[in-house]
Amino acid sequence: MIDYSQTIPNNVDLGNDKTLQRALERWQPEFLQWWGDTGPQDTAALQVYLRTAISVEKDGWANFGYVRMPDYRWGIFLAPRDEDRAVSFGDHKGEPTWQEVPGEYRSTLRRIIVTQGDTEPASVEQQRLLSATAPSLYDMRNLFQVNVEEGRHLWAMVYLLHRYFGRDGREEAEALLARRSGDPNNPRILTAFNEQTRHWLAFFMFAFFTDRDGKFQLASLAESAFDPLSRTCRFMLTEEAHHMFVGESGVARTIQRTCEVMREHGISDPAQVRAHGVIDLETIQKFVNFHYSVTLDLYGSEVSSNAANYYTTGLKGRFEETKRTDDHKLISDAYPVHEVQGTQIVEKSVPALTALNARLRDDYIVEVQAGLDRWNRIPAKLELPFRLTLPHAGFNRRIGSFAGRHVSPSGGVMSESEWIRRKAEWLPSDADHAFIESLMGRVIAPGQFANWIAPPVRGINNQPIEFEYVRFD
């Protein structure tokens, strides 16, 4: 029997919900088996300085201490309920939010929850081998923090499936543990979560770009008329911020170290930069191009009847829906989208209801550009001319209006033959990956960092940089 108040911290009255207890008594061992099989490799004996959520209160959701990861307390938390909360958009605008699943939306809500839930274990699987080449104990600890919280986010979605969807929900929860990232026979649902994460630069880029998509998707679901989903996502967002910090600061520290070497030696040629054991800025740009374009595909087609249905039925809102000043129904509104016509990219106006994916993507792009602007302050401060840029939104796309079309980073439409000839200029090649992998090596002395990355400005939870974030004894 599971001691629910200790093993599974929660604020959903788990100890008194006998049906949910029975479901989790079966699912928890399977989760631990999945974690052992596909979670961080060879880490069961490590003591890691992790934060653990034990309540939703300010002093409860970030408790720090040494934990062996198999003993981490994956909890189930929903943000506090607002008894007066009403639906803020769509056909049900103004009605009380739903505490149970409406029968007519049951299958659609289940699909939304499963798709979100599938991303959480997928990223853990993608990052399974990274601790073997961690550039510092600080970075290793951050990786593990992301991993255990992705595991908790899986628990959050599985709670909804078990609590509100009966047998179908239990079967879907089991399937979340059966799929595997990159498995040709049973892959994860979304393409980006089947890509390899071969080294730490890819991990940092993933955390910056793809976890930021997670933020926008969770923020949209936090507007849902289904109140338990909304409350679940609102609490998940408190943890997602650290994941994006790990990505943005990791890339920034990589750029910092490269720029320091370039300035110190007066060099700019990529081959010379690489000879000093750091990652040249041109290669970093390629990884920006790849991870940005792959993440844009996660938003789906620019014009989508499914997105319109999610909105009108109250299942999924816009980013910061309640802060917007329109009528929150969008029946007569329009929104611009882009597509390729011949050799040109043109703008056309479509009903705003069908362009909700495009609008959410555009909100995401604004925030990503702000991150690039922060990265670009590093070479600017060191008086180096290089600046990172975002490629055109049509570059390297497989989903939506640009799928099957070939667009350069600058937005030029090209033939397939020209794309094949030039894509190695813009996307990471096998040789690029091999070079970066050659730099990867585990550094476990407290306060020491691999040559290719700069130390952080400060430590975690006010600890010094040289703190022993991971113990091997």
C-alpha positions as CSV (number, residue, x, y, z in Angstrom):
1,M,0.0,0.0,0.0
2,I,1.2,3.5,-0.8
3,D,1.4,6.2,1.9
4,Y,-0.2,8.9,-0.2
5,S,0.6,11.8,2.1
6,Q,4.3,11.0,2.0
7,T,5.1,9.1,-1.3
8,I,2.7,11.2,-3.5
9,P,2.4,14.8,-2.1
10,N,-0.9,16.1,-3.3
11,N,-3.8,18.5,-2.8
12,V,-6.5,16.4,-4.5
13,D,-7.5,14.4,-1.4
14,L,-5.8,11.4,-2.9
15,G,-5.9,9.5,0.5
16,N,-9.7,9.5,0.5
17,D,-10.3,8.7,-3.2
18,K,-10.4,4.9,-3.2
19,T,-11.0,4.5,-7.0
20,L,-8.0,6.8,-7.8
21,Q,-5.9,4.9,-5.2
22,R,-6.5,1.6,-6.9
23,A,-5.7,3.1,-10.3
24,L,-2.4,4.6,-9.1
25,E,-1.4,1.5,-7.1
26,R,-1.2,-0.2,-10.5
27,W,0.3,2.7,-12.4
28,Q,3.0,3.9,-10.0
29,P,5.1,0.7,-10.2
30,E,4.9,0.8,-14.0
31,F,6.0,4.5,-13.9
32,L,9.0,3.5,-11.7
33,Q,9.8,0.7,-14.1
34,W,9.7,3.2,-17.0
35,W,11.9,5.6,-15.1
36,G,14.5,2.9,-14.4
37,D,14.4,1.7,-18.0
38,T,14.4,5.1,-19.8
39,G,15.2,7.8,-17.3
40,P,18.7,9.2,-16.6
41,Q,21.2,6.4,-17.0
42,D,23.3,5.1,-14.2
43,T,22.1,7.7,-11.7
44,A,20.1,5.6,-9.1
45,A,22.8,6.0,-6.5
46,L,23.5,9.7,-6.9
47,Q,22.3,12.2,-4.3
48,V,21.1,15.3,-6.2
49,Y,20.3,18.7,-4.8
50,L,16.7,19.0,-6.1
51,R,13.7,21.1,-5.4
52,T,10.5,19.1,-4.7
53,A,7.0,20.4,-4.7
54,I,5.1,19.4,-1.5
55,S,2.3,22.0,-1.7
56,V,1.1,24.8,-3.9
57,E,1.9,27.4,-1.3
58,K,4.8,29.8,-1.8
59,D,7.0,28.0,0.7
60,G,5.8,24.6,-0.4
61,W,6.4,24.2,-4.1
62,A,10.2,24.6,-4.0
63,N,11.8,22.6,-1.2
64,F,15.5,22.0,-1.8
65,G,17.5,19.1,-0.5
66,Y,19.5,16.0,-1.5
67,V,17.4,13.3,-3.1
68,R,18.1,10.0,-4.8
69,M,16.1,10.3,-8.0
70,P,14.2,7.0,-7.8
71,D,13.0,8.3,-4.3
72,Y,11.8,11.6,-5.7
73,R,8.3,12.5,-4.5
74,W,6.4,13.0,-7.7
75,G,3.3,14.8,-6.5
76,I,-0.1,15.8,-7.9
77,F,-1.0,19.5,-7.5
78,L,-3.6,21.8,-8.9
79,A,-3.6,25.6,-8.4
80,P,-6.2,26.7,-5.8
81,R,-9.7,26.7,-7.1
82,D,-11.4,30.0,-7.8
83,E,-15.1,29.4,-6.9
84,D,-16.2,32.3,-9.0
85,R,-14.2,31.5,-12.1
86,A,-16.3,31.6,-15.3
87,V,-15.5,30.5,-18.9
88,S,-13.7,33.5,-20.5
89,F,-14.1,32.7,-24.2
90,G,-16.0,30.8,-26.9
91,D,-19.7,29.7,-27.0
92,H,-19.7,29.1,-23.2
93,K,-18.3,32.5,-22.3
94,G,-19.7,33.7,-19.0
95,E,-20.9,30.3,-17.8
96,P,-19.4,28.6,-14.7
97,T,-16.3,26.5,-15.4
98,W,-16.8,22.7,-15.5
99,Q,-15.7,20.6,-12.6
100,E,-16.5,17.4,-14.5
101,V,-16.0,16.5,-18.2
102,P,-19.0,17.3,-20.4
103,G,-20.0,14.2,-22.3
104,E,-20.0,15.9,-25.7
105,Y,-16.3,17.0,-25.3
106,R,-15.0,13.8,-23.6
107,S,-13.0,12.4,-26.5
108,T,-11.6,15.7,-27.5
109,L,-10.5,16.6,-24.0
110,R,-8.9,13.2,-23.6
111,R,-6.9,13.7,-26.8
112,I,-5.7,17.1,-25.7
113,I,-4.5,15.8,-22.4
114,V,-2.9,12.7,-23.9
115,T,-1.0,14.8,-26.4
116,Q,0.3,17.1,-23.7
117,G,1.1,14.3,-21.4
118,D,3.1,12.4,-24.1
119,T,5.6,15.2,-24.4
120,E,6.7,14.9,-20.7
121,P,8.2,11.4,-20.7
122,A,9.4,11.9,-24.2
123,S,11.9,14.6,-23.3
124,V,13.2,12.5,-20.4
125,E,13.9,9.7,-22.8
126,Q,15.6,12.0,-25.2
127,Q,17.9,13.3,-22.5
128,R,18.7,9.9,-21.0
129,L,22.4,9.8,-21.7
130,L,23.4,13.4,-21.2
131,S,24.6,13.1,-17.6
132,A,27.6,11.0,-18.8
133,T,28.9,14.2,-20.5
134,A,27.7,16.9,-18.1
135,P,30.0,20.0,-18.3
136,S,29.7,20.6,-14.5
137,L,27.9,19.4,-11.4
138,Y,25.8,22.6,-11.7
139,D,24.6,21.6,-15.2
140,M,24.2,17.9,-14.2
141,R,21.9,19.0,-11.4
142,N,19.9,21.3,-13.7
143,L,19.4,18.4,-16.1
144,F,18.1,16.1,-13.4
145,Q,15.8,18.9,-12.1
146,V,14.3,19.2,-15.5
147,N,14.0,15.4,-15.7
148,V,12.2,14.8,-12.4
149,E,9.8,17.8,-13.1
150,E,8.9,16.4,-16.5
151,G,8.1,13.2,-14.7
152,R,5.9,15.2,-12.3
153,H,4.2,16.8,-15.2
154,L,3.4,13.3,-16.5
155,W,1.9,12.5,-13.2
156,A,-0.2,15.7,-13.5
157,M,-1.7,14.6,-16.8
158,V,-2.1,11.0,-15.7
159,Y,-4.1,12.2,-12.6
160,L,-6.6,13.9,-15.0
161,L,-6.9,10.7,-17.1
162,H,-7.4,8.4,-14.1
163,R,-9.7,10.8,-12.2
164,Y,-12.0,11.9,-15.0
165,F,-11.9,9.4,-17.9
166,G,-12.5,6.0,-16.3
167,R,-11.2,2.9,-18.2
168,D,-10.3,4.9,-21.3
169,G,-8.2,7.2,-19.1
170,R,-6.4,4.3,-17.5
171,E,-5.6,2.7,-20.9
172,E,-4.3,6.0,-22.1
173,A,-2.1,6.4,-19.0
174,E,-0.6,3.0,-19.6
175,A,0.1,3.9,-23.3
176,L,2.0,7.0,-22.1
177,L,4.5,4.6,-20.6
178,A,4.6,2.2,-23.6
179,R,5.5,4.7,-26.3
180,R,9.2,5.6,-26.7
181,S,11.0,8.6,-28.2
182,G,12.3,7.7,-31.6
183,D,10.9,4.1,-31.6
184,P,10.1,3.3,-35.2
185,N,7.2,1.0,-34.2
186,N,5.7,3.0,-31.2
187,P,7.0,6.6,-31.3
188,R,6.0,9.6,-29.3
189,I,3.0,11.5,-30.8
190,L,4.8,14.7,-31.9
191,T,7.8,14.7,-34.3
192,A,10.0,17.0,-32.2
193,F,9.9,14.5,-29.4
194,N,11.3,11.8,-31.5
195,E,14.5,13.7,-32.4
196,Q,17.8,12.7,-30.8
197,T,19.4,14.9,-28.1
198,R,23.0,13.9,-28.8
199,H,24.8,16.5,-26.7
200,W,24.5,19.5,-24.4
201,L,24.1,22.2,-27.0
202,A,21.1,20.3,-28.4
203,F,19.7,20.0,-24.8
204,F,20.1,23.7,-24.1
205,M,18.5,24.6,-27.4
206,F,15.6,22.1,-26.8
207,A,15.0,23.6,-23.3
208,F,15.0,27.2,-24.7
209,F,12.9,26.6,-27.8
210,T,10.8,23.5,-27.3
211,D,10.1,23.9,-23.5
212,R,9.0,27.4,-24.4
213,D,6.4,25.9,-26.7
214,G,5.4,23.9,-23.7
215,K,4.9,27.2,-21.8
216,F,2.6,28.6,-24.5
217,Q,0.6,25.4,-24.8
218,L,0.2,25.1,-21.1
219,A,-0.8,28.7,-20.9
220,S,-3.5,28.1,-23.5
221,L,-4.8,25.1,-21.7
222,A,-4.8,27.1,-18.4
223,E,-7.6,29.1,-19.9
224,S,-9.7,25.9,-20.4
225,A,-13.3,25.8,-19.3
226,F,-12.5,22.4,-17.8
227,D,-11.3,23.7,-14.5
228,P,-9.2,20.8,-13.3
229,L,-7.1,21.0,-16.5
230,S,-6.8,24.7,-16.1
231,R,-5.6,24.4,-12.5
232,T,-3.2,21.6,-13.3
233,C,-1.6,23.6,-16.1
234,R,-1.3,26.8,-14.0
235,F,0.7,24.9,-11.4
236,M,2.9,23.3,-14.1
237,L,3.8,26.7,-15.4
238,T,5.5,27.5,-12.1
239,E,8.0,24.7,-12.8
240,E,8.3,25.3,-16.6
241,A,10.1,28.6,-16.0
242,H,13.2,26.9,-14.7
243,H,13.4,24.6,-17.7
244,M,13.5,27.6,-20.0
245,F,16.1,29.3,-17.8
246,V,18.3,26.2,-18.1
247,G,18.1,26.5,-21.9
248,E,18.5,30.2,-22.2
249,S,21.4,30.5,-19.7
250,G,23.1,27.3,-21.1
251,V,23.2,28.8,-24.6
252,A,24.2,32.2,-23.3
253,R,27.1,30.6,-21.4
254,T,28.2,28.7,-24.5
255,I,28.2,32.0,-26.5
256,Q,30.0,33.8,-23.7
257,R,32.8,31.2,-23.7
258,T,33.2,31.3,-27.5
259,C,33.2,35.1,-27.6
260,E,35.8,35.2,-24.8
261,V,38.1,32.9,-26.8
262,M,37.5,34.9,-30.0
263,R,38.3,38.2,-28.3
264,E,41.3,36.8,-26.4
265,H,43.0,35.4,-29.6
266,G,41.7,37.9,-32.1
267,I,40.1,35.2,-34.3
268,S,36.8,34.9,-36.1
269,D,37.3,32.0,-38.6
270,P,35.2,29.1,-37.5
271,A,38.0,26.6,-38.0
272,Q,40.3,28.6,-35.8
273,V,37.6,29.0,-33.1
274,R,37.0,25.3,-33.1
275,A,40.7,24.6,-32.7
276,H,40.5,26.3,-29.3
277,G,37.9,23.8,-28.2
278,V,34.8,25.9,-28.2
279,I,31.7,26.0,-30.5
280,D,31.9,28.6,-33.3
281,L,29.1,31.0,-33.5
282,E,28.2,29.9,-37.1
283,T,27.5,26.4,-35.8
284,I,25.4,27.8,-32.9
285,Q,23.4,29.6,-35.5
286,K,22.7,26.3,-37.3
287,F,21.3,24.9,-34.1
288,V,19.1,28.0,-33.6
289,N,17.8,27.4,-37.2
290,F,17.0,23.7,-36.5
291,H,15.4,23.9,-33.1
292,Y,13.4,26.9,-33.9
293,S,12.0,25.5,-37.1
294,V,11.2,22.1,-35.6
295,T,9.4,23.8,-32.7
296,L,7.3,25.9,-35.0
297,D,5.9,22.7,-36.4
298,L,4.5,21.8,-32.9
299,Y,1.9,24.5,-33.3
300,G,0.3,22.7,-36.2
301,S,-1.2,24.1,-39.3
302,E,-1.6,27.8,-39.5
303,V,-5.3,27.4,-40.5
304,S,-7.0,24.7,-38.4
305,S,-10.6,23.8,-37.9
306,N,-9.6,21.8,-34.9
307,A,-8.1,24.9,-33.2
308,A,-11.3,26.7,-34.0
309,N,-13.4,24.0,-32.4
310,Y,-11.2,23.9,-29.3
311,Y,-11.8,27.6,-28.9
312,T,-15.5,27.8,-29.6
313,T,-16.2,24.9,-27.3
314,G,-14.1,26.4,-24.5
315,L,-11.4,23.6,-24.4
316,K,-8.3,25.7,-25.2
317,G,-8.0,29.5,-25.2
318,R,-5.4,31.9,-26.5
319,F,-2.2,32.8,-24.7
320,E,-3.2,35.3,-21.9
321,E,-6.8,35.1,-23.0
322,T,-8.2,37.1,-20.2
323,K,-5.9,40.0,-20.8
324,R,-7.1,40.5,-24.4
325,T,-9.7,43.2,-25.1
326,D,-11.8,41.7,-27.9
327,D,-15.1,39.9,-27.6
328,H,-13.4,36.5,-26.9
329,K,-15.6,34.9,-29.6
330,L,-13.8,36.0,-32.8
331,I,-16.8,35.3,-35.0
332,S,-16.2,38.2,-37.3
333,D,-12.4,38.8,-36.7
334,A,-9.6,38.1,-39.2
335,Y,-5.9,37.3,-38.8
336,P,-3.0,37.4,-41.3
337,V,-1.2,34.2,-42.3
338,H,1.5,33.5,-44.9
339,E,1.9,30.9,-47.6
340,V,3.9,30.2,-50.7
341,Q,2.4,31.2,-54.1
342,G,4.8,30.4,-56.9
343,T,8.1,31.8,-56.0
344,Q,6.7,34.3,-53.5
345,I,5.6,34.3,-49.9
346,V,2.3,36.2,-49.6
347,E,0.1,37.3,-46.8
348,K,-3.6,36.5,-46.7
349,S,-6.3,37.3,-44.3
350,V,-8.3,34.3,-42.8
351,P,-11.0,34.0,-40.1
352,A,-9.3,34.5,-36.8
353,L,-11.0,31.4,-35.4
354,T,-9.2,29.2,-37.8
355,A,-5.9,31.0,-37.4
356,L,-5.5,30.4,-33.6
357,N,-2.4,28.2,-34.2
358,A,-0.8,30.9,-36.2
359,R,-1.6,33.5,-33.5
360,L,-0.1,31.4,-30.7
361,R,3.0,30.8,-32.9
362,D,3.3,34.5,-33.4
363,D,3.1,35.1,-29.7
364,Y,5.8,32.5,-29.2
365,I,8.1,34.1,-31.9
366,V,8.0,37.5,-30.1
367,E,9.3,35.9,-26.9
368,V,11.9,33.8,-28.7
369,Q,13.2,36.9,-30.5
370,A,13.6,38.7,-27.1
371,G,15.7,35.7,-26.0
372,L,17.9,36.1,-29.0
373,D,18.3,39.8,-28.3
374,R,19.6,38.9,-24.9
375,W,22.1,36.4,-26.4
376,N,23.3,39.0,-28.9
377,R,24.3,41.4,-26.1
378,I,27.2,39.0,-25.3
379,P,29.1,39.5,-28.6
380,A,28.1,43.2,-28.6
381,K,29.6,43.7,-25.2
382,L,32.8,42.1,-26.3
383,E,32.8,44.2,-29.5
384,L,32.3,41.3,-31.9
385,P,30.2,41.8,-35.0
386,F,28.4,38.4,-35.1
387,R,24.7,38.4,-34.3
388,L,22.3,35.4,-34.1
389,T,19.1,35.7,-36.1
390,L,15.8,33.7,-36.3
391,P,15.2,32.2,-39.8
392,H,12.1,32.9,-41.7
393,A,9.0,31.1,-40.2
394,G,8.8,29.1,-43.5
395,F,12.3,27.7,-43.2
396,N,12.7,23.9,-42.8
397,R,9.0,23.3,-42.1
398,R,7.2,19.9,-42.3
399,I,3.7,20.9,-41.1
400,G,1.4,23.7,-42.2
401,S,1.3,26.0,-45.2
402,F,5.1,25.7,-45.7
403,A,5.3,21.9,-45.6
404,G,6.9,20.6,-48.7
405,R,8.2,24.0,-49.8
406,H,11.8,25.1,-49.6
407,V,12.4,28.5,-48.0
408,S,15.8,29.9,-47.1
409,P,16.5,31.5,-43.7
410,S,16.1,34.9,-45.3
411,G,12.7,34.0,-46.7
412,G,13.6,33.2,-50.3
413,V,11.6,30.5,-52.1
414,M,13.9,28.0,-53.8
415,S,13.9,24.8,-55.8
416,E,14.4,21.4,-54.2
417,S,17.7,21.0,-55.9
418,E,19.0,24.3,-54.6
419,W,17.7,23.4,-51.1
420,I,19.6,20.1,-51.2
421,R,22.7,21.9,-52.3
422,R,22.7,24.5,-49.6
423,K,20.9,23.1,-46.6
424,A,24.2,22.1,-44.9
425,E,25.0,25.9,-44.7
426,W,21.9,26.4,-42.5
427,L,21.3,23.1,-40.6
428,P,23.6,21.1,-38.4
429,S,25.4,18.4,-40.3
430,D,26.7,15.0,-39.0
431,A,30.1,16.6,-38.9
432,D,28.9,19.5,-36.8
433,H,27.3,17.0,-34.3
434,A,30.5,15.0,-34.3
435,F,32.6,18.0,-33.5
436,I,30.4,19.1,-30.6
437,E,30.3,15.5,-29.3
438,S,34.1,15.6,-29.3
439,L,34.0,18.4,-26.8
440,M,31.7,16.7,-24.5
441,G,33.3,15.2,-21.3
442,R,32.0,14.8,-17.8
443,V,33.4,17.4,-15.3
444,I,32.5,16.5,-11.7
445,A,34.9,18.6,-9.6
446,P,32.7,21.1,-7.7
447,G,33.1,24.6,-9.3
448,Q,34.9,23.3,-12.4
449,F,33.4,23.6,-15.9
450,A,34.2,22.2,-19.3
451,N,36.3,24.4,-21.6
452,W,33.5,25.1,-24.1
453,I,31.1,26.7,-21.6
454,A,31.4,29.6,-19.2
455,P,30.4,29.3,-15.5
456,P,27.0,30.7,-14.5
457,V,26.7,34.1,-12.8
458,R,25.2,32.6,-9.7
459,G,24.3,29.2,-8.2
460,I,21.0,27.5,-7.5
461,N,18.9,28.5,-4.4
462,N,21.6,31.0,-3.3
463,Q,24.2,28.3,-3.2
464,P,27.7,29.1,-4.4
465,I,28.8,28.0,-7.9
466,E,31.3,25.6,-6.3
467,F,28.5,23.9,-4.3
468,E,28.4,20.1,-4.5
469,Y,25.2,19.9,-6.5
470,V,25.5,16.1,-7.0
471,R,27.1,13.7,-4.6
472,F,28.5,10.4,-5.9
473,D,29.0,8.6,-2.6
